[in-house]
Amino acid sequence: MRVALCQIVSGPDPSANLDLVRDHVRKAAAEGAELVVFPEATMACFGGPKLAELAEPLDGPWASAVREVAAEAGVTVLAGMFTPEPDGRVRNTLLITGPDGHRGYDKIHLFDAFGFKESATVAPGSEQVTFDVGGTTVGAAVCYDVRFPELFRGLADRGARVIVVTASWGSGPGKREQWELLVRARALDTTSWVVAVGQADPATVGVTTEGTAPTGIGFSAIADPFGRLHTTFDAQPETRVIDIDPDAVEPARAAIPVLVNRRL
């Protein structure tokens, strides 16, 4: 499977961010990517306008435009966006659009930590989501989800051999180390590939941020089914197209059968 990791800095304007998606998808497709992954909050960054004012349904103009881009390129695109919730909050939704269909995963675990309270403006999802890319089952997770191994094991139980985590990871002491550790741990927990794509650090492009909103630190990564780092990024915006072998899951699961040995 050829995967494009698009570590971008999204801004507050969904139209400008859509242009970023178009540009990166076309370049990734030209390099043979099958799956093109953008971070959480690609539609609009945290810390900008009120999310409820920007939120659109999956059949709205922003998601529909991404769907057209994916169809034109013949790839599956994942991009973080916000969809409306009847109670006035939004859902933190990972748009999944491509040959296998057009759907979303709503982030289950909300970031009520490190002084930030995502649940004040975002409603939690409740359903695990998997999808197909070229005959391989792929699982979906978003940011804070990576701290909850139960979700990842559930995705593996559903057949996922690759699990994608999109993020807008909050900065702070030790946060980079936690991110890298958690990505590798979830790969080892599930003997699956984990493809983790975060927002780049806005400071690397001269954007200053205030408050506690998580705006990204970069350091996207791929961990293999043995928990080894397959590729790592730095803090600045960058897109890479990387080959991974979903069949590498089988020898890992034979050698480390944690999914079948577990008792709880």
Phi, psi and omega in degrees: 000132178257119188242135174258124176258114185253091180272099186245172166248107176277152179250193183279350186260111181302327180294316178294322179292327175296322176298321176299316180299312180304311184298313184289324178296315181297319179293319180294318179297324178295337177265009174089014180295142173261327183234125182241118189245126174251165184284172164306148175061034174293321181301318179198138183288156169291151177088002179260222178300162178300131185298325182297334179282340182259339189300142178221152176289170181294342175258014177281179187295323184290308181295324179294323177294320177296322178300318179295320178298315179297317181295318180298321182274344181072035182231168170263129182244134172244131181208134180287136179213184180230130180244152186290150174236137185304332183278008178097345173276188177234173167255138174273098193252134171264108177290131179234109186221134182170199183302334182276355179133187185225109184207182178220154169249125178267122183309125184276313185262116184267145189279078173258073187202162177052036175083004180247143181233085182298327185294347177292331183237352185234134176266143182283150169277179182218353187244132172288147184228130169235160180209171186252137171228109177058034180089359178254133177279130183238137177258157184241138175211158182227120166046256186303337174308330186295344178276001187237095184298336182299321179297316183293321176296322177298320178293320176297321178297332178277002176105001182293129171254344174231133176236126181260131174243120174255147188210156163230077195288131179291143179275168178146170181302127177078357186291323177297315181297321178295317179303309182296319179295316183293319178300314180292322181295318180293328174295317182288323177302324189247358187044051180231161167288137171240119179254111188245117185237118182245165170295140172293164178287119181303331181298335181289345176243018174081017179262124178262142181235155179231160176082196186256002182299133180284114185247001172109148177233357186081214177060042170302157185201160168236130174248140181273175185295349174264007179082011179271145177286123179270325175202150177221152179251171168261200188275336188277163177300139180193146173237133177229147173252120189235138174269132171232156183247101180302334180292345177293346178295321186299309178296328178294318181287334175287322182282323183233080188279052185295331182291326180267339180275344185293150184244348180237000000 
